């Protein structure tokens, strides 16, 4: 009986020893079992599949007792998997940075709004204090004599409210003359009340109120335009910074938006209209940018090196642009935000006379163009016909710096 137990124990220990894989293979299995592996497999399924294929080859080599081949395949599996994990971690860092940038943008907007309201409060408090001081001189009048001074005081308070709204709308900057005229009219109304002329004060206060309201309405388009321009500049800066992290892409800002140039997206065959396999990771990143920045339209442009006739170049670049459009659509970019156009050799960026110049001109440009949307103004609501402003060349150069 004891001998039988000893044999069974020895067999179990031998089985356990046989089932354990070499350390490097156990390391790979441990990496694939971590929680983060799900994120890696979701983002980079082709790399995860390649790593697993090499690991299966390592298992086969291990069963056959070929240690050199096993170590090679295991090293390949670990290298590919760790590359995918590093790329995924970098993507997480980029996502976090975008979230931080978004919060900073909101903080900037809140700061501007707070500063505007502080200026408005200053306008209100100074004039409210003056009205209260003037009102004290009528405190000893009998009730029947207080009607006209009280009417003037109420008219002045209405003017103060109109001035407050005008200040919030940015009238001190965008409707300066009207805003200052309203303030002068208020001062005249206050002096009239202070001088014992309440009837005249009411008239002047109503004039001041009308001027303040006109200033608020006049200021709204300019103020909303400024805020929209600031928001657009922030978005362009974040978009440019994010695009700079994509390999094989040369991003820049123009007056149209952010241009991402791909020089090796298409095959070097005679037609040059098929997508290179190694271009898909860059296109996947561009598709992610389109998801992160829904306020932009994605326009794909094909450009030629003038190697054929103008008509042939135009047709060829049209097919090239459509190839990239289809690839981006398959990666999740909504069709209504995608368009493709062939430019032929009509928009070169270098000299056609040299080989390097022709190589630079042969490219795909993916342009993120801000969508034209109505601007919302804080104090006047939607402004019919107002659209998001386009960024100028000067501003584009400042952003790139």
C-alpha positions in Angstrom: 0.0 0.0 0.0 2.8 2.4 0.9 4.6 1.6 -2.2 1.5 2.3 -4.3 1.0 5.7 -2.6 4.7 6.6 -3.3 4.3 5.7 -6.9 1.1 7.8 -7.2 2.8 10.8 -5.5 5.8 10.5 -7.8 3.6 10.4 -10.9 1.7 13.5 -9.7 4.9 15.4 -9.1 6.2 14.4 -12.5 3.0 15.5 -14.1 3.1 18.9 -12.4 6.7 19.4 -13.5 5.8 18.4 -17.1 2.9 20.8 -17.2 4.9 23.9 -16.2 6.2 25.9 -19.1 9.5 27.7 -19.3 9.7 31.0 -17.5 9.5 33.2 -20.6 6.4 31.4 -21.8 4.8 31.7 -18.4 5.5 35.4 -18.5 3.7 35.8 -21.8 0.7 33.9 -20.4 0.6 36.1 -17.3 0.7 39.2 -19.5 -2.3 38.0 -21.5 -4.3 37.3 -18.3 -4.0 40.8 -16.9 -7.0 43.0 -16.9 -5.3 45.5 -19.2 -5.0 42.8 -21.9 -8.7 43.3 -22.8 -8.0 46.9 -23.8 -4.9 45.9 -25.8 -6.8 43.3 -27.7 -9.6 45.7 -28.4 -7.4 48.5 -29.7 -4.8 46.4 -31.6 -6.4 43.1 -32.5 -3.9 42.4 -35.4 -0.9 42.7 -33.0 -2.7 40.5 -30.3 -3.4 37.9 -33.0 0.2 38.0 -34.3 1.6 37.6 -30.7 -0.7 34.6 -30.1 0.3 33.0 -33.4 4.0 33.2 -32.4 3.2 31.8 -29.0 1.4 28.8 -30.5 4.5 28.2 -32.6 6.6 28.4 -29.4 4.3 25.8 -27.8 4.8 23.5 -30.8 8.6 24.0 -30.6 8.5 23.2 -26.9 6.7 20.0 -27.5 9.3 19.0 -30.0 12.1 19.9 -27.6 13.6 22.6 -29.9 14.7 25.1 -27.2 16.3 27.6 -29.6 13.2 27.8 -31.8 11.0 28.0 -28.7 12.9 30.9 -27.3 12.8 32.7 -30.7 9.0 32.4 -31.0 8.4 33.3 -27.4 10.7 36.3 -27.7 8.7 37.4 -30.8 5.4 36.9 -29.0 6.5 38.9 -26.0 8.0 41.7 -28.1 4.8 42.1 -30.2 2.6 41.9 -27.1 4.6 44.5 -25.2 4.6 46.8 -28.3 0.8 46.6 -28.4 0.7 47.2 -24.6 3.0 50.3 -24.9 0.9 51.7 -27.8 -2.3 51.2 -25.7 -0.7 52.9 -22.7 0.3 55.8 -24.9 -3.2 56.0 -26.2 -4.5 56.1 -22.6 -2.1 58.9 -21.9 -3.3 60.8 -25.0 -6.9 60.3 -23.9 -6.1 61.7 -20.5 -4.3 64.7 -22.0 -7.3 65.4 -24.2 -9.6 65.2 -21.2 -7.3 67.6 -19.3 -7.2 70.0 -22.2 -10.9 69.9 -22.4 -11.2 70.7 -18.7 -8.6 73.5 -19.1 -10.7 74.9 -22.0 -13.8 74.9 -19.8 -11.7 76.6 -17.0 -10.5 79.3 -19.4 -14.1 79.9 -20.6 -15.3 80.1 -17.0 -12.5 82.5 -16.1 -13.4 84.8 -19.0 -17.1 84.7 -18.0 -16.2 85.4 -14.4 -14.1 88.4 -15.4 -16.9 89.7 -17.5 -19.4 89.3 -14.7 -17.0 91.1 -12.3 -16.8 94.0 -14.7 -20.6 94.0 -14.9 -20.9 93.9 -11.1 -18.6 96.9 -10.9 -20.8 98.8 -13.2 -23.9 97.9 -11.2 -22.5 98.5 -7.7 -21.1 101.9 -8.5 -24.3 103.1 -9.9 -26.5 101.5 -7.3 -24.5 103.1 -4.6 -25.0 106.5 -6.2 -28.8 106.0 -6.6 -29.0 105.1 -2.9 -27.0 108.2 -1.9 -29.4 110.4 -3.9 -32.4 108.6 -2.5 -31.4 109.6 1.0 -32.0 113.3 0.3 -35.7 112.6 -0.2 -36.0 110.5 2.9 -37.6 113.4 4.9 -40.2 114.2 2.3 -43.9 113.5 3.2 -45.4 110.4 1.5 -47.4 112.5 -1.0 -44.3 114.1 -2.3 -42.3 110.9 -2.7 -44.1 109.6 -5.8 -42.0 111.3 -8.4 -38.6 110.7 -6.8 -39.5 107.0 -6.4 -40.5 106.8 -10.1 -37.1 108.2 -11.0 -35.3 105.8 -8.7 -37.1 102.9 -10.3 -36.3 104.1 -13.8 -32.6 104.4 -12.8 -32.6 100.8 -11.3 -34.0 99.6 -14.7 -31.2 101.4 -16.4 -28.7 99.7 -14.1 -30.1 96.3 -15.0 -29.8 97.1 -18.7 -26.2 98.3 -18.2 -25.4 95.0 -16.4 -26.7 92.9 -19.3 -24.8 95.1 -21.8 -21.6 94.6 -19.8 -22.1 90.8 -19.7 -22.6 90.8 -23.5 -19.3 92.5 -23.9 -20.6 96.0 -24.9 -17.6 97.7 -23.4 -15.5 96.1 -26.1 -17.9 95.4 -29.0 -20.3 98.3 -28.8 -18.1 100.8 -26.9 -19.6 104.0 -28.2 -23.2 103.0 -27.4 -22.2 101.6 -24.0 -20.4 104.8 -23.0 -23.4 106.9 -24.3 -25.7 104.8 -22.1 -23.4 105.4 -19.1 -23.3 109.2 -19.8 -27.1 109.2 -20.1 -27.4 107.4 -16.7 -25.1 110.0 -15.1 -27.3 112.8 -16.5 -30.4 111.1 -15.1 -28.7 110.7 -11.7 -27.7 114.4 -11.6 -31.2 115.4 -12.5 -32.6 113.4 -9.6 -29.9 114.8 -7.4 -30.7 118.3 -8.5 -34.4 117.9 -7.5 -35.7 117.3 -11.1 -37.2 113.8 -10.9 -39.4 114.2 -14.0 -36.3 115.0 -16.1 -34.5 112.1 -14.4 -37.2 109.7 -15.5 -36.8 110.8 -19.1 -33.0 110.6 -19.1 -33.1 107.2 -17.4 -35.4 105.8 -20.0 -33.0 107.1 -22.7 -30.1 105.5 -20.9 -32.0 102.2 -20.7 -32.7 102.2 -24.4 -29.1 102.9 -25.2 -27.9 100.2 -22.9 -30.2 97.6 -24.5 -29.1 98.7 -28.0 -25.5 98.3 -26.9 -26.2 94.8 -25.6 -27.8 93.8 -28.9 -25.0 95.4 -31.0 -22.3 93.6 -28.8 -23.7 90.1 -29.0 -22.4 89.2 -32.5 -18.9 90.5 -31.8 -18.8 88.9 -28.4 -20.1 85.6 -29.6 -17.7 85.7 -32.5 -14.8 86.3 -30.2 -15.8 83.4 -27.9 -16.3 81.1 -30.9 -12.9 82.1 -32.2 -11.2 81.4 -28.9 -12.9 78.0 -28.7 -11.9 77.2 -32.3 -8.3 78.1 -31.6 -8.2 75.9 -28.5 -9.7 73.0 -30.5 -7.2 73.4 -33.4 -4.3 73.5 -30.9 -5.4 70.3 -29.2 -6.1 68.6 -32.6 -2.7 69.6 -33.9 -1.0 68.3 -30.7 -2.9 65.0 -30.9 -2.1 64.5 -34.7 1.7 65.1 -34.0 1.7 61.8 -32.1 0.6 59.8 -35.2 3.5 58.1 -37.0 3.8 58.7 -40.8 1.7 61.8 -40.6 2.9 65.4 -41.1 0.3 67.7 -39.5 0.0 71.5 -40.0 -2.5 74.2 -39.5 -3.8 76.3 -42.5 -6.6 78.8 -42.9 -8.9 75.8 -43.6 -8.1 73.8 -40.5 -5.7 71.0 -39.6 -4.1 69.2 -42.6 -2.6 65.7 -42.0 -0.3 64.7 -44.9 0.2 61.0 -45.7 3.0 60.3 -48.2 3.1 56.5 -47.9 -0.6 55.5 -47.6 -0.9 54.1 -51.1 0.9 51.3 -52.9 3.8 52.1 -55.3 2.3 50.1 -58.1 1.3 51.5 -61.5 -2.2 52.5 -60.5 -1.2 53.6 -57.0 -4.8 53.4 -55.8 -4.6 50.5 -53.4 -3.9 51.0 -49.7 -0.7 49.8 -48.1 -1.2 47.4 -45.2 1.1 49.4 -42.9 -1.0 52.6 -43.5 -4.0 51.3 -41.6 -2.6 52.1 -38.1 -2.2 55.7 -39.1 -5.7 55.8 -40.6 -7.1 54.2 -37.5 -5.6 57.1 -35.4 -7.1 59.6 -37.8 -10.5 57.9 -37.4 -10.1 58.2 -33.6 -9.3 61.9 -34.0 -12.5 62.3 -36.1 -14.4 60.6 -33.2 -12.8 62.9 -30.6 -13.5 66.1 -32.6 -17.1 65.8 -33.9 -17.1 69.5 -34.8 -14.9 68.9 -37.8 -15.6 67.6 -41.3 -13.0 65.3 -42.8 -12.0 66.1 -46.4 -9.6 63.7 -48.2 -7.6 65.1 -51.1 -5.4 63.2 -53.5 -2.4 65.0 -55.0 -0.2 63.8 -58.0 3.4 64.3 -59.0 2.6 65.4 -62.6 3.8 62.0 -63.9 1.0 61.8 -66.4 -1.4 64.0 -68.4 -3.5 66.5 -66.4 -6.6 64.5 -67.0 -5.0 61.2 -66.0 -3.6 62.8 -62.8 -7.0 64.1 -61.9 -8.7 60.8 -62.4 -6.0 58.9 -60.5 -6.0 61.2 -57.5 -9.8 61.0 -57.4 -9.5 57.2 -57.0 -6.8 57.6 -54.5 -8.8 59.9 -52.3 -11.8 57.6 -52.6 -9.7 54.7 -51.4 -8.7 56.5 -48.2 -12.4 57.7 -47.7 -13.6 54.1 -47.9 -10.9 53.0 -45.4 -11.8 55.8 -42.9 -15.5 54.9 -43.3 -14.7 51.2 -42.5 -12.9 52.5 -39.4 -16.1 54.2 -38.1 -16.0 57.8 -39.5 -19.6 58.8 -40.3 -20.2 59.0 -44.1 -21.9 62.4 -43.8 -18.7 63.9 -42.4 -16.5 62.4 -45.1 -15.7 63.6 -48.6 -13.0 62.9 -51.1 -11.6 64.9 -54.1 -8.8 64.5 -56.6 -6.7 67.6 -57.0 -4.3 66.2 -59.7 -1.1 68.1 -59.9 -2.8 71.5 -59.4 -1.7 72.1 -55.8 2.1 71.3 -55.5 4.1 71.9 -52.3 7.5 71.4 -54.0 9.3 71.6 -57.3 8.2 69.1 -60.0 11.7 69.2 -61.6 13.4 67.1 -58.9 12.7 63.6 -57.7 12.4 64.7 -54.1 10.0 67.4 -55.1 7.8 65.0 -57.0 7.8 62.7 -54.0 6.6 65.5 -51.8 3.8 66.4 -54.2 2.6 62.8 -54.5 0.5 62.7 -51.3 -2.8 62.3 -49.5 -4.0 65.3 -47.5 -6.7 64.6 -44.8 -8.1 68.0 -43.8 -10.1 68.5 -40.6 -12.3 71.5 -41.5 -14.4 73.2 -38.7 -18.1 72.7 -39.4 -20.1 75.9 -39.9 -22.6 76.0 -37.0 -24.8 78.8 -35.5 -23.1 80.7 -32.7 -25.0 81.0 -29.4 -24.7 84.3 -27.6 -25.1 84.4 -23.8 -27.5 87.3 -23.6 -29.3 87.3 -27.0 -29.7 83.6 -27.8 -29.0 82.3 -31.3 -27.9 84.8 -33.9 -29.5 84.0 -37.3 -26.8 83.8 -40.0 -23.9 83.9 -37.6 -21.3 81.1 -38.2 -18.3 79.8 -36.5 -15.3 82.0 -37.6 -12.5 80.6 -39.7 -9.0 80.9 -38.5 -6.7 83.2 -40.4 -3.2 82.4 -41.7 -1.6 84.6 -39.1 -3.4 82.7 -36.3 -2.5 79.4 -37.9 1.2 80.4 -37.8 0.9 81.4 -34.1 -0.7 78.1 -33.3 2.1 76.1 -35.0 4.7 78.1 -33.1 
